[in-house]
Amino acid sequence: MPRRFDVLDSFRGLAAILVVVVHMHYVGSFIEPEFFRESFLFVEFFFVLSGFVLAHGYALKKDLNFKTFIISRSFRLFPLHLFTLTIIVLLEFGKLYAYNKGFSFNAIPFTNTQNPHDIIPSALLLQAWLPNVETFGWNSPSWSISIEFYMYLLFFVSLFIKRPYLFIVWSILSIIAFITIIMKQDTPIGELAIARGFSSFFAGGLIYFLFRKIYPIVTLGKNLFTILELIVIALVILTISSSIPYKSLVATALFIIQIFIFAFQKGYISNFFRSNVFLYLGKLSYSIYLTHTIIIFGSLSTYMIIEKFLRIKTSQTIDGQRFIDLGSPLYNNLAILAVLGTVIFVSHFTYKYIELKGQAIGKKLSQ
C-alpha cells in the first residue's frame, strides 16, 4: 500500500493549472479549444481526490482527535485563503480610487459579486453555504474551499460510525447529491455547489476503501496498467471536450476511475507523472488555485491601462466575451505562458511563506 500517492498529487497540480486557463481568454490561442474552456470541471476532480486522501489519512485511525483534526485542516486552508482575500479586497480599494479619478476597470467597485457585505462570510468560508451570499464572489475559486472545509466536519463525525454502516452513510450522501444534480441540471451552478461537493467527496472516500481492498490482490503488469492509464486519460479528455448530456456527471465518474487506477502508480504514465516537475506543481496546487485570479486581474488591468493611456488596442469582444489580442496568435500564446509562469512563480513563495508557515503553526497548536 503506497504511503503517499505522488501521482495523484501531480494530477492535482495539473488540474489547478487547467482551472487557471479557464479564466483566461486570448484570441487564436492554444487555450480556446473546448477542453480548456470546460476545464472548470476539474474542480470535481479536487473533490473526489480530497475524499480519497482524507479517507487514507483518517478513516483507519484508532485515536481520532477532533482538536488535532480541525486545527490541521484550518491551518492548511485558512492562512492562504485569508491572505488572498485580503489582497483582493485591497485591490478593490485600488479600483475604487481609480474609479473616483475617472478610470473604470469595467465595473463599479464594491458592487455585484464584490459586495462588501459578503467579505466576512467569505473570510469564514461560508459563501457557498449561506443563501444571501454570492457563492462566486470574493476570490471566486474559494467557493470550493468553502464546501470542503465544512464538509470535513461532517466527514470527521461520520468516522465514528462503524463499518459497514459508514459505507452506507457515505453512499447515501453521495447518491442523494448526484440525484440532486441530475434533477436540477438547469439550475444555476452556484446553487448546486454543495451537491457537487458531497457527490464527489464521499464517492472519493468510498473508492479509497475499494482500492485498499483490491490493492493486495491485483497482479496486473506494468504494460496493462499503462493501457488502463492511457484509456482513462483519453476518456477524460474526450468527455470534457464533448457536448454530451450530463457531462459533469460523466466527468466525475471518470475522475473516480482515474484516481482509482492511478492510485496504484504502476504504469509508465504514472512514472512520467512522478517526475519532479509534476510533483512540484502538485505541491503548489493550492497556491496556484487561490492566487491565480489576482495575477490574471493584474495582467488584464495592465492591458486596460495600455489601451487607456497609450491608445494601443489590446482586446476585442467576441460573442459578448472580452478577449485579449496582442496582434498575433504567437504573442497571445506567449502572454498566456507569461501569466502561467507568474502564477507558478508567485505560488512558490505563497506556498513557502504562507502555506508551510501556517501548517507549522497548526502542528504546534495541536500538540
N, C-alpha and C positions, 0 to 999 in steps of 0.2 A: 504494500500500500504506500503510495507516494506521501512523503511528509509535507511537501509543498507542490502545488500544481503550477509549475512555471509557465507552461504553455497557455494555460487559461489566463494567467496574468498578462502575458503578451497580447492575447486577444483583447483583453480589457483596454490596453493601450491603443491598439488599432481601432477599436470601437470608439474610443474617445476622440481620436483624430477624425474619424468619419463624421462624428457629431459636429465637430468644428466646421467641417466642409459644408454641412447643411446650411450653415448661417452665412455663407459667402456666395456672391453672385457676380461672375465675371463673364463678359461676352466672349463666346467662342472658346471657352477654356475646357480643360480636361475634366472639370468637376460638374459639367452640365448634363451628362447622361443621367438617366432615370435612377440608376443605382445610387449615385451620390445625392441626388435630390431627395431620395426616400430613406436615407441612412439614419434619420431620426428614429427609425425602428430599432436601432441598436441599443436604445435605452432599455428595451425589453431584455436584451442580452445581459445588461448590467443587473437587472432584477433577478433573472434566473441564476446568474453566477453568484450573486450575493447570497441567495438561498442555499446554493450548493456549498459555498465556502463557510458560511456560518454553521451549517449542519456539521461540516467537517470539524470545525473548531470547538463547537459547544455541545452538540447533541449527545455525545457519548461521555461527557464529563460527569464524574461522580460528585464533585464538590462544587456545584454551581453556587455562585455568589452574586446576588443582584448588584451590590455596590461595585464590585470589580467589573462586572459586565457593563453597567451603564456608564461608569467613568471611562472605560476603554472605548466604548462606542462614541461617547460625547466628545472626548478629546481627539478622536480620529476624525470627526466630521466638523465640529463647530469652529475650531481656530481658523481654518482656511475659509469656511463659509462666512464668518463674521468679517474677516479681512476683506474678502472680495466684495461683500455687501457694502462695507464702509467706503471702499474705493468708488463703487458705482454711485453711492449717494453723493459723495464729494464731486464726482463728475457731473451729476445733475445740478449741483450748485454752480459749477462752472458753466453749464449750459444756460442756467438762469441769468448769470452775469452777462454772457454773450447776448442773450435774448434782450436784456434791458439796454444793451448797446446797439441793438438793431440787427444782430446776426442770429438767425434761427437754424438749429440743427433738425429741421423737418417738423418737430412737434414742440408744443409749448411745454416747458419743463414742469415737472411735478404734476402731470396730468395723465389721463388714460391709464396705461399699465404701470406708470411710475407714480402711483398715488401715495402721498406721504402717510396716509392712514394705514398703509399696508407694510410700512417699514418694520414696526415692532413684530407683527405676526410673521413676517418673513425672517426676521432675526431669530425667532424662536422655531423656525422651520414648520410653521403651521399653515403656510399659504395654500397647500394642497388639501387641507382638511376643513378649513373654515368656509362657509358658504358665501360670505360677503367680501372675500379677499381674492384678488387676482392670482390665479394659480401660476401663470407665466409672467408675473410682474418683475419685481426687482431680481436681477440676475436670473433670467428665465430658466437656465438649466437646473437651478437648485430645487425646482419642483420635485424632481425625482429623489433628491436627498431628503426632502420633506417627507415623502412617502416612506422611504427606507427607515429613517430614524424611529418613527413611531411604530412602524411595523416590527422593528427589532424588539420593542417591548412586548408585543403580542407573541412574538417568536419565543422570547425568554420564558414567559408564563407557560406557554404550551409545552415546554420541555419537561415540566413536572407531570405531564400525562404519560402514563405507562404505555409502552408499545404492546400490542399493535394499535391501540386506540389513538396514539399520537398520529400515526399514518392516516387514520380515518379522518381526524380533525383537519390535518393539512390538506387532504384530498377534498374534503367538503369546502374548505375556504377557497381553494384553487378553482374547483369546478363551478362554484357559485359565481366567482369573479369572471371566469371565462363565459358563462351563460349571460351574465350582465353585459359583457362587451358585445356578444352576438346579438342580443336583443336590442341594444342601443347603438347600433352601427352609425346611425345618422346624428347621434348626439355629439355636441362639441367635444373635442378631445380632452379639454380640461376637466369636463365633468366625469370623464372615465379614468382619471388619474389613479384613483385608489384601486379601482378594479384592475388596471394594468399592472400595478404593483403586486397585489395579492395573487393574481393568477400566475404570474411568472415566478415570484419569490418562493412560494410554497411548492410549486412544481419543481423548482431547483432543489429544495430540501429533500423532496421525495426521490428525485433522481440520484441524489448522493447516496441514499441508503441502498438503492438498486445497484449502483456502481460498487459500493462496498461489498455487497453480497456476491456479485459476479466476478469482481477483480481476481480473487484467488484461483478461479477455475477457468479463466479464459486462456486459451493456448494459441491464439492466432499469431502468426508470424508477422514480421516487420512489413513484408510486402502486402499482405492482406489488410493490415491496419492502414497502410498508406493508401490503398484503394478506397477504403471506407472514409478516410480523411478527405481525399480528393472529391469524392461523391458528395459529402455533406457540404463542403465549401462551395462546390458548383451549384448545389440546390439553393443554398442561402443567397448566392449572387443572383441566380436566375429569378428567384422569388421576389427579392427586393427590387429587381429591375422590371418586374412584370406589373400588370394591372389586374391581377386575378381578384375575385371576391374574397373578402375576409383575409386580406393579405397579412395584416398584422398578426392574426392568429396562426396562420401558416408559418410565418417567420418565427414566431415564438416557439412553435413546435419544433422547428428546425434548430433553433438555438439550444433547446433542451437536448436534442440528439447530438448536436455539435459538442456541447460541453461534456456529455457522457462519453463520446468517442475520444475526444482529445484529453480527457482526464487520465486515460491510460498512458499517454505520452510515449507511444511505442512505434509510431510510423516515421517515415522520413520527413513528412511535413512537420510533425512535432519537433523533430530535431532542428529543422530550419527555424522554427519559431522560438527555439530555446537559445538563439544567438543573443549576444549582449545587447545589440541594438533594440531588439524587440522587448527584452526583459527590462531595459532602461525605460522604454515607453510605458511598460506596464507599471513601473514604479511611479511614473509621473502622471498616470491616468487621471487621478482625482484632481490634481492641479490643472492639467490640460482642460478638463471638463469645466471647472469653475472659473478659470481665468480667461478663457478664450473670448468671451463676449466683450471683455474690457479691451483686449488687443484689437478685435475687429472694429469696435467703436472708434478706437484711436485711428485706425487706418482709414475708415470711412470719413471721419472728421477731417483728416488731412486732405483727402480728395475734395471735400466740400470747401475747405479754406482755399485750396488751389483754384477751384472754379470761381470762388467769390472775388479773390483779390488779384489773381494772375490772369483771369479770364481765359483759362485753358479748360476746355470741356473734358471731363474725366468720367462721365456717366451718361447713360441713356435709359429710358423707360421702355420695357418690353412687357406687354400684357399686364400692365399695372405694377410690375416689379422693377425696382431700380437696380440696374446692372452697372458695374464699373467697367469702363472701356478706356484703356490707355493707348489705343491706336492700332494694336495688333494682337493676335492670339498669343504670340511669344511673350510680349510684355505683360499681358494679363496673367499668363501662367506663371511667369517669374514673380509677379506680385503675390499670387496665391502662395507660392513656395516661401516667399519672404514672410508672409503672415504666419504660416505654419511654423517656420523656423523661429520666429519671435515668440510664438506661443510656447514652443518647447523650451526655448532659452529662459523665458520668464518662469516657466513651470519648474525648471531645475532649481531656481532659487526659492520659490514658494514651497516646494517640497522640502528643501534642506532647512530653511529657516522658519517655516511656519508649521508644516505638517509634522516633521520629525520632532521639532521642539514641543509641539502640542502633545504628541504621543508620549514623549519622555515625561512631561508634567503629569499626564494621566497615569503613567506607571507608578510614579512616586506617590500620588494621591491614593491609589488603590492598594498600596502596601499596608 
